[in-house]
Amino acid sequence: MASLIENLMDTLNRESDEYEALVELSMKKTPAVIKGDLETLQAITDEEQLAAGRINRIENERRNVMKEIAGVLNTDVEALKLADMIRILERRPVEKAQMEACQNRLKTVVYRMKQINEHNLDLIEKALEMAQFELNVYQAMKSAPETANYNRDAYSDGSVIGGARGRFDAKQ
């Protein structure tokens, strides 16, 4: 059982390491989102996909270790949680403290990851809203009514209200 506990803690620590790497990538993503740097965003997203694959492999290892522990304890693997493992280790204070540290580290890094992702999502939504607003303004300019300006031959000259906008006139 002791080796299974060590395997579990090792797996949890490796998973925490990968999540910390993912947090770093997500933090790099924030300035790229703000700048609208699509190339950098694509590169970061590719790296995130690789990290997510590594996390999935480690997560599968963790599930297998938990299955083995559940088999030794003769309990349902679905019902076995880290909090239960910590209670089981009550008589082994060193291992209990190590398991608590693993659990707290993983909780902290996953919570940080969630915060950064929510912030990035908010930035992306705001950028999309701004792009939609700009499209609406552009479409409104295109569909503006014609003016009542006539040329020499008494025909409408076809100018559109607001049609001259979009250029900066430094003389004004």
Secondary structure, DSSP 8 states (H G I E B T S, - for coil): -HHHHHHHHHHHHHHHHHHHHHHHHHHHHHHHHHHT-HHHHHHHHHHHHHHHHHHHHHHHHHHHHHHHHHHHHTS-TTT--HHHHHHHGGG-HHHHHHHHHHHHHHHHHHHHHHHHHHHHHHHHHHHHHHHHHHHHHHHHHHT--B---B-TTS-B---BTTTTTTS--TT-
